[in-house]
Amino acid sequence: MADPDQTSNDDLELEPCSSESRDEQVVLFNRCFDKHVRASDLRWRYDESPHGQSVSVLLRAPDQQPVCGFSYSPRTFIPRGVEADAAPCGQQGDVMTDPDWRKRGIASRVARWCEDETRRQGWPMNWGYPNRRSASVFLKLGWRNVGKIRPMTFFFRTDVVSRRERFKEGRLAAILLPWKARKSAVRRAGLIRLAGAGWEQRPIDAFPPEVAELSRAVEGRFDLMVRRDAEFLNWRYLNAPSGRQKAIGIYKDNALAGYVVIQPPTEPDGIGWVVDLLAPEEWAVAAALSVGLYELEQAGALAARATAVDGSWWMNCLTQSGFLAPKAENHLFVYTYPLLDSHPVLDAATDASRWYLCDGDRDDDPIG
């Protein structure tokens, strides 16, 4: 491999990627993130989304070894439920620089190329979730901070393992866990009462076409939302490489009224996730969330976790259902980067608390 100390940044060659590039990209991915994913996993992520192919790029050393990569994956946002204004927006992901080539400023070059390419393709904006360390850098590059997103947790137990997990949010949080968990149990019981009777849950092996109608019934209530039709949901959750997500439908009078997607823990006393939830009616939201919690508890989860934007509908839903907040500094930002001078998506993107964002919107499948 080329010696970074003997190689000028000007000698690095930029190469746009296609589906034929995944074998090389996955080698860099695994080296940067210490994972063991396959090229087919990246093909799922970059090439098979019904919202279009990702924009990605590699930077090569003189010996052709990839040393840096960057990507944006499209998500079709529908602003305020107006179908005619729907547009793909690039979710930032897989910002990767080989450990031996870091702190040289080369990532900015691939980022700028991806920015120019997404603009050329007519995408109105890119978006992502920088951490607190990198947030100020993004602001200097012209990104906009439109919200904070933080992990919320529902504890099923108050034993020593649970208190150890809660201790990550501070000593006082761990001490107060038994009292907080009792309040959470009361709020969970309220979900069951709100859901009422006359409905049933069924596993979803493939999302049916009618799920799109549920999505359309919700989209107009939010400034931005990704259309949850069957093609997208099946790709995003049920055909994902990890195979870790489980979808459960809520039915009433034999009609689909909502769904919840969960991710059970991979080990005993692990954390389970409420990944996605959609239901137009309040009772069905309560039913879906109560089912998600029950299934995670039955799967042996120590706790259920879901992330939500401060001030959002989803944050309020989780709080009212007994989920506990982390310490104040435990959050990421929601950032946007406008690519066009004007577009309805840009007008709707100024406040992430008015978006419909669940964990399924936050990131791709946790491959590897």
Backbone hydrogen bonds in HBPLUS format (Angstrom, degrees):
<---DONOR---> <-ACCEPTOR-->    atom                        ^
c    i                          cat <-CA-CA->   ^        H-A-AA   ^      H-
h    n   atom  resd res      DA  || num        DHA   H-A  angle D-A-AA Bond
n    s   type  num  typ     dist DA aas  dist angle  dist       angle   num
A0006-GLN N   A0003-ASP O   3.01 MM   3  5.33 147.8  2.11 109.0 118.7     1
A0007-THR N   A0004-PRO O   3.33 MM   3  5.14 168.1  2.35 102.4 104.8     2
A0011-ASP N   A0008-SER O   2.96 MM   3  5.36 154.4  2.02 109.8 117.9     3
A0012-LEU N   A0009-ASN O   3.14 MM   3  5.45 165.6  2.17 110.8 115.1     4
A0013-GLU N   A0060-ARG O   2.87 MM  47  5.04 150.2  1.96 142.6 147.9     5
A0060-ARG N   A0013-GLU O   2.73 MM  47  5.04 170.8  1.74 147.0 149.3     6
A0015-GLU N   A0058-LEU O   2.79 MM  43  5.28 162.4  1.82 164.7 165.2     7
A0058-LEU N   A0015-GLU O   2.98 MM  43  5.28 164.0  2.01 144.2 149.2     8
A0017-CYS N   A0056-SER O   3.00 MM  39  5.47 164.6  2.03 142.1 137.1     9
A0021-SER N   A0018-SER O   2.88 MM   3  5.38 164.6  1.90 119.0 124.0    10
A0024-GLU N   A0021-SER O   3.13 MM   3  5.67 128.6  2.40 112.7 124.3    11
A0025-GLN N   A0021-SER O   2.98 MM   4  6.19 165.9  2.00 156.3 160.8    12
A0026-VAL N   A0022-ARG O   2.91 MM   4  5.90 156.5  1.97 147.8 152.2    13
A0027-VAL N   A0024-GLU O   3.19 MM   3  5.37 128.3  2.47  99.6 112.4    14
A0028-LEU N   A0024-GLU O   3.35 MM   4  6.75 160.9  2.38 152.8 156.4    15
A0029-PHE N   A0025-GLN O   2.83 MM   4  6.06 159.7  1.87 151.7 158.5    16
A0030-ASN N   A0026-VAL O   2.96 MM   4  6.06 168.0  1.98 146.5 148.5    17
A0031-ARG N   A0027-VAL O   3.11 MM   4  6.27 151.9  2.19 141.8 149.8    18
A0032-CYS N   A0028-LEU O   2.89 MM   4  6.05 156.6  1.94 153.4 159.6    19
A0033-PHE N   A0029-PHE O   2.95 MM   4  6.03 163.6  1.98 156.2 160.5    20
A0034-ASP N   A0030-ASN O   2.86 MM   4  5.12 116.4  2.27 131.3 139.5    21
A0035-LYS N   A0030-ASN O   3.26 MM   5  4.58 141.4  2.42 113.0 123.3    22
A0041-ASP N   A0038-ARG O   2.98 MM   3  5.20 132.8  2.21 101.1 113.9    23
A0042-LEU N   A0038-ARG O   3.38 MM   4  6.91 150.7  2.47 146.8 153.4    24
A0043-ARG N   A0039-ALA O   2.94 MM   4  6.29 145.6  2.06 145.0 155.8    25
A0044-TRP N   A0040-SER O   3.00 MM   4  6.25 153.5  2.07 142.0 147.9    26
A0045-ARG N   A0041-ASP O   3.11 MM   4  6.38 156.6  2.17 141.7 148.0    27
A0046-TYR N   A0042-LEU O   2.71 MM   4  5.78 164.1  1.73 155.0 158.8    28
A0047-ASP N   A0043-ARG O   2.77 MM   4  5.03 152.8  1.85 133.8 142.3    29
A0048-GLU N   A0043-ARG O   3.20 MM   5  6.48 132.0  2.44 154.5 160.9    30
A0054-SER N   A0046-TYR O   2.81 MM   8  4.83 164.3  1.83 145.2 149.8    31
A0052-GLY N   A0049-SER O   3.11 MM   3  5.62 166.3  2.13 118.3 120.3    32
A0055-VAL N   A0072-TYR O   2.87 MM  17  5.23 154.3  1.93 159.5 162.5    33
A0072-TYR N   A0055-VAL O   2.79 MM  17  5.23 148.2  1.89 149.5 160.1    34
A0057-VAL N   A0070-PHE O   3.08 MM  13  5.65 148.2  2.19 156.2 161.0    35
A0070-PHE N   A0057-VAL O   3.27 MM  13  5.65 146.3  2.39 146.6 150.7    36
A0059-LEU N   A0068-CYS O   2.80 MM   9  5.06 145.9  1.91 151.5 151.9    37
A0067-VAL N   A0059-LEU O   2.81 MM   8  5.82 174.6  1.81 174.6 173.3    38
A0061-ALA N   A0065-GLN O   2.92 MM   4  5.33 163.6  1.94 144.6 147.8    39
A0064-GLN N   A0061-ALA O   2.78 MM   3  5.19 154.2  1.85 126.9 128.6    40
A0098-ASP N   A0067-VAL O   2.81 MM  31  5.08 168.0  1.83 141.6 145.9    41
A0069-GLY N   A0096-MET O   2.69 MM  27  5.17 152.9  1.76 158.2 163.3    42
A0096-MET N   A0069-GLY O   3.07 MM  27  5.17 163.8  2.10 136.8 141.5    43
A0093-GLY N   A0071-SER O   3.20 MM  22  5.61 159.9  2.24 148.0 143.9    44
A0073-SER N   A0091-GLN O   2.99 MM  18  5.07 164.2  2.01 134.8 136.3    45
A0091-GLN N   A0073-SER O   2.73 MM  18  5.07 176.8  1.73 142.9 141.7    46
A0075-ARG N   A0089-CYS O   2.85 MM  14  5.33 145.0  1.97 140.6 151.1    47
A0089-CYS N   A0075-ARG O   2.90 MM  14  5.33 151.6  1.98 130.6 138.3    48
A0077-PHE N   A0087-ALA O   2.97 MM  10  5.64 147.8  2.07 158.4 149.0    49
A0087-ALA N   A0077-PHE O   3.06 MM  10  5.64 152.8  2.13 151.3 158.9    50
A0078-ILE N   A0225-MET O   2.88 MM 147  5.50 156.7  1.93 146.3 152.7    51
A0082-VAL N   A0079-PRO O   3.01 MM   3  5.84 174.2  2.01 129.9 131.6    52
A0080-ARG N   A0223-ASP O   2.80 MM 143  4.50 142.9  1.94 111.3 122.6    53
A0085-ASP N   A0082-VAL O   3.06 MM   3  5.62 151.5  2.15 115.2 123.4    54
A0086-ALA N   A0083-GLU O   3.14 MM   3  5.44 169.5  2.15 115.7 118.0    55
A0090-GLY N   A0125-MET O   3.11 MM  35  6.60 142.7  2.26 140.1 143.8    56
A0127-TRP N   A0090-GLY O   2.74 MM  37  6.06 155.6  1.80 161.9 159.4    57
A0092-GLN N   A0127-TRP O   2.79 MM  35  6.04 166.2  1.81 165.7 170.5    58
A0101-TRP N   A0098-ASP O   2.76 MM   3  5.34 160.3  1.80 125.5 132.5    59
A0109-ARG N   A0106-ILE O   3.12 MM   3  5.52 138.7  2.30 106.5 117.0    60
A0111-ALA N   A0107-ALA O   2.98 MM   4  6.16 156.4  2.04 151.2 158.8    61
A0112-ARG N   A0108-SER O   2.97 MM   4  6.05 155.3  2.04 140.5 146.2    62
A0113-TRP N   A0109-ARG O   3.16 MM   4  6.42 154.3  2.23 142.2 149.0    63
A0114-CYS N   A0110-VAL O   3.04 MM   4  6.27 164.8  2.07 149.7 153.0    64
A0115-GLU N   A0111-ALA O   2.93 MM   4  6.15 152.3  2.01 145.5 154.0    65
A0116-ASP N   A0112-ARG O   2.93 MM   4  6.18 161.1  1.97 149.8 154.0    66
A0117-GLU N   A0113-TRP O   2.91 MM   4  6.16 156.0  1.96 150.9 158.0    67
A0118-THR N   A0114-CYS O   2.93 MM   4  6.07 164.2  1.95 150.8 154.4    68
A0119-ARG N   A0115-GLU O   3.08 MM   4  6.24 152.9  2.15 144.4 152.1    69
A0120-ARG N   A0116-ASP O   2.90 MM   4  6.11 154.7  1.97 143.6 151.0    70
A0121-GLN N   A0117-GLU O   2.99 MM   4  6.25 144.1  2.12 144.6 153.8    71
A0123-TRP N   A0118-THR O   3.09 MM   5  5.64 157.2  2.14 167.9 160.8    72
A0122-GLY N   A0119-ARG O   2.93 MM   3  5.13 157.0  1.98 107.3 114.7    73
A0339-LEU N   A0124-PRO O   2.77 MM 215  5.14 171.8  1.77 141.3 138.5    74
A0126-ASN N   A0337-TYR O   2.99 MM 211  5.10 154.9  2.05 138.3 145.1    75
A0337-TYR N   A0126-ASN O   2.76 MM 211  5.10 150.6  1.84 153.8 151.1    76
A0128-GLY N   A0335-TYR O   3.03 MM 207  5.44 151.1  2.12 145.8 149.6    77
A0335-TYR N   A0128-GLY O   2.96 MM 207  5.44 174.3  1.97 153.6 155.5    78
A0333-PHE N   A0130-PRO O   3.28 MM 203  5.80 171.6  2.29 164.8 167.2    79
A0135-ALA N   A0131-ASN O   2.95 MM   4  5.85 127.2  2.24 149.8 164.8    80
A0137-VAL N   A0134-SER O   3.06 MM   3  5.32 124.0  2.39 103.8 118.1    81
A0138-PHE N   A0134-SER O   3.17 MM   4  6.54 157.5  2.22 156.4 162.4    82
A0139-LEU N   A0135-ALA O   3.06 MM   4  6.39 154.7  2.12 149.7 156.8    83
A0140-LYS N   A0136-SER O   3.14 MM   4  6.40 152.4  2.22 142.3 148.7    84
A0141-LEU N   A0137-VAL O   3.18 MM   4  6.49 131.9  2.42 138.4 151.4    85
A0141-LEU N   A0138-PHE O   3.01 MM   3  5.00 131.7  2.25  95.7 109.6    86
A0143-TRP N   A0138-PHE O   3.03 MM   5  5.43 162.3  2.07 149.2 143.5    87
A0142-GLY N   A0139-LEU O   3.07 MM   3  5.23 162.1  2.10 107.4 111.5    88
A0144-ARG N   A0336-THR O   2.76 MM 192  5.20 157.7  1.80 153.7 161.3    89
A0336-THR N   A0144-ARG O   2.92 MM 192  5.20 150.1  2.01 139.7 149.4    90
A0146-VAL N   A0334-VAL O   2.84 MM 188  5.64 168.3  1.85 168.6 172.2    91
A0352-ALA N   A0146-VAL O   2.83 MM 206  5.44 163.2  1.86 140.5 145.5    92
A0334-VAL N   A0147-GLY O   2.73 MM 187  5.03 156.9  1.78 144.4 141.9    93
A0310-ASP N   A0148-LYS O   2.84 MM 162  5.73 157.0  1.89 157.9 165.0    94
A0149-ILE N   A0332-LEU O   2.85 MM 183  5.29 165.0  1.88 141.9 146.8    95
A0332-LEU N   A0149-ILE O   2.84 MM 183  5.29 164.2  1.86 157.8 162.6    96
A0150-ARG N   A0308-ALA O   3.00 MM 158  5.73 160.4  2.04 150.5 147.4    97
A0308-ALA N   A0150-ARG O   3.09 MM 158  5.73 155.7  2.15 148.1 151.4    98
A0152-MET N   A0306-ALA O   2.74 MM 154  5.36 168.0  1.76 152.6 156.9    99
A0306-ALA N   A0152-MET O   2.99 MM 154  5.36 153.6  2.06 146.9 153.8   100
A0153-THR N   A0324-LEU O   2.95 MM 171  5.09 163.3  1.98 140.2 145.2   101
A0324-LEU N   A0153-THR O   2.60 MM 171  5.09 174.1  1.61 142.0 141.2   102
A0154-PHE N   A0304-ALA O   2.72 MM 150  5.02 163.4  1.74 152.4 158.2   103
A0304-ALA N   A0154-PHE O   2.79 MM 150  5.02 157.0  1.84 145.7 151.7   104
A0156-PHE N   A0302-LEU O   3.26 MM 146  6.04 168.7  2.27 143.7 146.4   105
A0163-ARG N   A0159-ASP O   2.95 MM   4  6.28 161.0  1.99 156.4 162.1   106
A0164-ARG N   A0160-VAL O   2.94 MM   4  6.07 146.5  2.05 139.3 148.4   107
A0165-GLU N   A0161-VAL O   3.05 MM   4  6.35 151.8  2.13 143.6 150.7   108
A0166-ARG N   A0162-SER O   2.91 MM   4  6.21 160.4  1.95 151.7 157.3   109
A0167-PHE N   A0163-ARG O   2.84 MM   4  5.92 133.1  2.06 137.3 149.6   110
A0168-LYS N   A0165-GLU O   3.23 MM   3  5.79 158.2  2.28 110.8 116.7   111
A0169-GLU N   A0166-ARG O   2.90 MM   3  5.64 161.9  1.93 120.2 126.0   112
A0170-GLY N   A0167-PHE O   2.86 MM   3  4.92 162.0  1.89 110.2 113.4   113
A0174-ALA N   A0170-GLY O   3.21 MM   4  6.56 150.1  2.30 146.5 154.0   114
A0175-ILE N   A0171-ARG O   3.04 MM   4  6.37 155.0  2.11 149.5 156.6   115
A0176-LEU N   A0172-LEU O   2.94 MM   4  6.13 157.0  1.99 153.7 159.4   116
A0177-LEU N   A0174-ALA O   3.33 MM   3  5.21 155.8  2.39  97.4 104.5   117
A0180-LYS N   A0176-LEU O   2.94 MM   4  6.11 169.0  1.95 162.9 166.5   118
A0181-ALA N   A0177-LEU O   2.71 MM   4  5.76 162.5  1.74 162.8 166.8   119
A0182-ARG N   A0178-PRO O   3.18 MM   4  6.36 146.3  2.30 138.9 146.4   120
A0183-LYS N   A0179-TRP O   3.27 MM   4  6.63 156.4  2.33 145.7 151.3   121
A0184-SER N   A0180-LYS O   2.88 MM   4  6.21 150.1  1.97 147.2 156.7   122
A0185-ALA N   A0181-ALA O   2.90 MM   4  6.16 150.2  1.99 144.4 151.5   123
A0186-VAL N   A0182-ARG O   3.16 MM   4  6.48 150.2  2.25 143.5 150.7   124
A0187-ARG N   A0183-LYS O   3.07 MM   4  6.40 156.0  2.13 147.3 153.5   125
A0188-ARG N   A0184-SER O   2.85 MM   4  6.10 148.5  1.94 148.0 157.5   126
A0189-ALA N   A0185-ALA O   3.02 MM   4  6.25 152.3  2.10 142.7 149.5   127
A0190-GLY N   A0186-VAL O   3.10 MM   4  6.44 139.3  2.27 136.8 148.1   128
A0191-LEU N   A0187-ARG O   3.20 MM   4  6.62 136.7  2.39 139.4 149.6   129
A0191-LEU N   A0188-ARG O   3.05 MM   3  5.16 128.8  2.32  97.3 110.5   130
A0192-ILE N   A0188-ARG O   3.38 MM   4  6.84 153.5  2.46 146.6 151.9   131
A0193-ARG N   A0189-ALA O   3.11 MM   4  6.49 154.7  2.17 147.1 153.9   132
A0194-LEU N   A0190-GLY O   2.93 MM   4  6.11 160.6  1.97 147.9 153.2   133
A0195-ALA N   A0191-LEU O   2.89 MM   4  6.12 152.4  1.96 150.4 158.0   134
A0196-GLY N   A0192-ILE O   3.30 MM   4  6.54 142.5  2.45 139.2 147.3   135
A0196-GLY N   A0193-ARG O   3.17 MM   3  5.30 128.4  2.45  97.6 110.4   136
A0200-GLU N   A0251-TYR O   2.88 MM  51  5.30 154.8  1.95 148.3 156.0   137
A0251-TYR N   A0200-GLU O   2.82 MM  51  5.30 173.9  1.83 165.9 167.4   138
A0202-ARG N   A0249-GLY O   2.99 MM  47  5.22 152.7  2.06 141.0 147.8   139
A0249-GLY N   A0202-ARG O   2.70 MM  47  5.22 162.2  1.73 172.3 166.4   140
A0204-ILE N   A0247-ALA O   2.92 MM  43  5.27 169.1  1.94 137.5 134.9   141
A0211-VAL N   A0208-PRO O   3.15 MM   3  5.97 169.9  2.16 124.4 127.5   142
A0212-ALA N   A0209-PRO O   3.16 MM   3  6.17 163.0  2.19 129.2 131.3   143
A0213-GLU N   A0210-GLU O   3.09 MM   3  5.45 136.6  2.29 105.5 116.1   144
A0214-LEU N   A0211-VAL O   3.11 MM   3  5.21 123.3  2.44  97.5 111.4   145
A0215-SER N   A0211-VAL O   3.12 MM   4  6.51 155.2  2.19 148.0 154.8   146
A0216-ARG N   A0212-ALA O   2.92 MM   4  6.22 160.0  1.96 149.7 154.6   147
A0217-ALA N   A0213-GLU O   3.06 MM   4  6.20 143.6  2.20 138.6 147.9   148
A0218-VAL N   A0215-SER O   3.01 MM   3  5.28 147.0  2.12 105.9 115.9   149
A0219-GLU N   A0215-SER O   2.95 MM   4  6.08 153.6  2.02 158.9 167.0   150
A0221-ARG N   A0218-VAL O   2.94 MM   3  5.71 163.8  1.97 129.1 134.6   151
A0222-PHE N   A0219-GLU O   3.18 MM   3  5.75 169.4  2.19 119.3 122.6   152
A0223-ASP N   A0354-ARG O   2.80 MM 131  5.54 147.2  1.91 151.4 155.6   153
A0356-TYR N   A0224-LEU O   2.89 MM 132  6.28 150.7  1.98 163.8 173.5   154
A0233-LEU N   A0229-ASP O   2.98 MM   4  6.15 175.7  1.98 163.9 165.3   155
A0234-ASN N   A0230-ALA O   2.90 MM   4  5.86 164.1  1.92 150.3 154.8   156
A0235-TRP N   A0231-GLU O   3.19 MM   4  6.27 159.6  2.23 139.5 145.3   157
A0236-ARG N   A0232-PHE O   2.77 MM   4  5.89 171.3  1.78 158.8 161.9   158
A0237-TYR N   A0233-LEU O   2.97 MM   4  5.85 166.3  1.99 148.4 151.5   159
A0239-ASN N   A0234-ASN O   2.74 MM   5  5.88 132.0  1.97 167.8 175.7   160
A0243-GLY N   A0240-ALA O   3.21 MM   3  5.73 136.9  2.40 112.8 123.1   161
A0246-LYS N   A0262-ILE O   2.83 MM  16  5.33 156.3  1.88 156.8 162.8   162
A0262-ILE N   A0246-LYS O   2.88 MM  16  5.33 162.8  1.91 154.2 155.7   163
A0248-ILE N   A0260-VAL O   2.89 MM  12  5.44 159.5  1.93 161.2 168.1   164
A0260-VAL N   A0248-ILE O   2.96 MM  12  5.44 150.3  2.05 150.6 160.2   165
A0250-ILE N   A0258-GLY O   2.82 MM   8  5.08 166.7  1.83 142.1 139.9   166
A0257-ALA N   A0250-ILE O   2.68 MM   7  5.48 172.6  1.69 163.8 164.8   167
A0252-LYS N   A0255-ALA O   2.94 MM   3  5.33 156.4  2.00 147.8 152.0   168
A0255-ALA N   A0252-LYS O   2.94 MM   3  5.33 161.6  1.98 112.6 118.8   169
A0259-TYR N   A0278-LEU O   2.92 MM  19  5.56 149.1  2.01 150.2 160.3   170
A0278-LEU N   A0259-TYR O   3.07 MM  19  5.56 161.9  2.11 150.0 152.7   171
A0261-VAL N   A0276-ASP O   2.77 MM  15  4.96 162.6  1.80 146.9 146.1   172
A0275-VAL N   A0261-VAL O   2.74 MM  14  5.31 133.9  1.95 142.5 155.3   173
A0276-ASP N   A0261-VAL O   3.26 MM  15  4.96 156.8  2.32 129.8 131.8   174
A0263-GLN N   A0273-TRP O   2.85 MM  10  4.94 147.9  1.95 142.3 147.1   175
A0273-TRP N   A0263-GLN O   2.97 MM  10  4.94 155.1  2.03 130.4 138.5   176
A0270-GLY N   A0267-GLU O   3.09 MM   3  5.38 126.6  2.38 143.3 136.8   177
A0302-LEU N   A0270-GLY O   2.82 MM  32  5.55 161.4  1.85 156.2 162.4   178
A0272-GLY N   A0303-ALA O   2.95 MM  31  6.23 171.4  1.96 168.0 166.3   179
A0305-ARG N   A0272-GLY O   2.79 MM  33  6.17 141.9  1.94 140.1 151.7   180
A0274-VAL N   A0305-ARG O   2.92 MM  31  6.13 158.2  1.97 151.2 156.3   181
A0360-GLY N   A0275-VAL O   2.84 MM  85  5.35 138.2  2.01 155.4 145.5   182
A0284-ALA N   A0281-GLU O   3.08 MM   3  5.39 121.6  2.43 103.2 117.4   183
A0285-VAL N   A0281-GLU O   3.03 MM   4  6.40 147.4  2.14 151.5 161.6   184
A0286-ALA N   A0282-GLU O   3.05 MM   4  6.35 164.3  2.07 153.3 156.7   185
A0287-ALA N   A0283-TRP O   2.90 MM   4  6.15 153.8  1.97 141.8 149.8   186
A0288-ALA N   A0284-ALA O   2.87 MM   4  5.96 163.8  1.89 145.6 149.8   187
A0289-LEU N   A0285-VAL O   2.96 MM   4  6.16 164.5  1.98 153.5 157.5   188
A0290-SER N   A0286-ALA O   2.95 MM   4  6.03 160.7  1.99 147.9 153.7   189
A0291-VAL N   A0287-ALA O   2.93 MM   4  6.07 153.9  2.00 147.1 154.4   190
A0292-GLY N   A0288-ALA O   2.92 MM   4  6.12 156.6  1.98 144.6 151.4   191
A0293-LEU N   A0289-LEU O   3.00 MM   4  6.23 161.5  2.03 150.2 154.1   192
A0294-TYR N   A0290-SER O   2.99 MM   4  6.14 161.6  2.02 144.3 149.8   193
A0295-GLU N   A0291-VAL O   2.90 MM   4  6.07 169.5  1.91 157.0 159.3   194
A0296-LEU N   A0292-GLY O   3.08 MM   4  6.22 156.6  2.13 145.9 152.1   195
A0297-GLU N   A0293-LEU O   2.94 MM   4  6.12 159.8  1.98 151.4 157.2   196
A0298-GLN N   A0294-TYR O   2.90 MM   4  6.14 161.1  1.93 153.5 158.7   197
A0299-ALA N   A0295-GLU O   3.02 MM   4  6.13 132.5  2.25 134.5 146.8   198
A0301-ALA N   A0296-LEU O   3.10 MM   5  5.61 162.5  2.13 157.4 153.2   199
A0300-GLY N   A0297-GLU O   3.03 MM   3  5.32 160.0  2.07 110.2 114.7   200
A0312-SER N   A0309-VAL O   3.08 MM   3  5.52 157.3  2.14 141.3 139.4   201
A0316-ASN N   A0312-SER O   3.05 MM   4  6.34 161.4  2.09 149.1 153.8   202
A0317-CYS N   A0313-TRP O   2.89 MM   4  6.13 154.0  1.96 149.3 157.3   203
A0318-LEU N   A0314-TRP O   2.96 MM   4  6.18 161.0  2.00 150.2 154.1   204
A0319-THR N   A0315-MET O   2.94 MM   4  6.11 165.2  1.96 152.2 156.6   205
A0320-GLN N   A0316-ASN O   2.94 MM   4  6.03 166.8  1.96 150.8 154.3   206
A0321-SER N   A0317-CYS O   3.15 MM   4  6.21 123.0  2.49 132.8 146.6   207
A0321-SER N   A0318-LEU O   3.09 MM   3  5.04 138.3  2.27  95.2 107.5   208
A0323-PHE N   A0318-LEU O   3.03 MM   5  5.37 163.5  2.06 152.8 147.5   209
A0322-GLY N   A0319-THR O   3.20 MM   3  5.45 167.9  2.21 109.7 113.0   210
A0330-ASN N   A0327-LYS O   2.92 MM   3  5.57 165.1  1.95 125.4 130.4   211
A0346-LEU N   A0343-HIS O   2.95 MM   3  5.31 121.3  2.30 107.9 122.0   212
A0347-ASP N   A0343-HIS O   3.19 MM   4  6.60 154.1  2.26 152.1 159.8   213
A0348-ALA N   A0344-PRO O   3.09 MM   4  6.28 140.0  2.26 141.2 151.4   214
A0348-ALA N   A0345-VAL O   3.14 MM   3  5.12 126.8  2.44  93.6 107.4   215
A0349-ALA N   A0346-LEU O   3.25 MM   3  5.09 153.0  2.33  97.5 105.4   216
A0354-ARG N   A0351-ASP O   3.04 MM   3  5.87 167.0  2.06 123.1 127.3   217
A0355-TRP N   A0352-ALA O   3.00 MM   3  5.02 165.1  2.02 107.8 110.8   218
A0361-ASP N   A0358-CYS O   3.01 MM   3  5.42 144.7  2.14 109.1 118.9   219
A0362-ARG N   A0358-CYS O   3.23 MM   4  6.49 132.8  2.46 138.8 151.9   220
A0362-ARG N   A0359-ASP O   2.91 MM   3  4.80 129.5  2.17  94.2 109.3   221
A0367-ILE N   A0365-ASP O   2.64 MM   2  5.45 136.1  1.82 112.6  97.7   222
